[in-house]
Amino acid sequence: MNSAGNQTSLRILALGALLGIGIALAVVLGNVSANSWTNSNQPLSASVIAKVNSTEVRLLEYQRALKMLADDRRDAITDLDRELVLQRLIDEELLIQQGINAGLVRTDMAVRTVVLQSILAGIMTEIEASDGQEQALEDYLTRLKATADIQWTADWGKP
């Protein structure tokens, strides 16, 4: 495969990974219930291109995927290309939902590691942007703990 093909593949893989990590984070942080995928016939908002069960595929994600495809092509994007990109985003969302429902974030150490690395990378980016405040990670974890329902065995010390 040529270098342009590798770049396209990596970009699509990265887009899928980011999409998956975002959904996994929403479930892990309690913003979405993994068992609450329901189908609704309500009209979509202007910022949403599709809805897969109860999860929205944002127009911005679709536009980014189209731009990545356009950047790697010499020819103009066709209607078929647009349809295939949308179908790819829908397929990825279905796979992500299946992974969440199967508990991969909790049971598959490779998935868990990628999710944690992504979260920590985001936090580190925020720390660097805020002049390297080392306390930012501790503050973030303290805020998460304050809103969480944490239980542990009485024989163990408080976490």
Summary of the structure (lengths in Angstrom):
residues: 159
radius of gyration: 19.0
end to end distance: 49.6
largest distance: 65.8
contacts: 367
relative contact order: 0.11
helix: 63%
strand: 6%
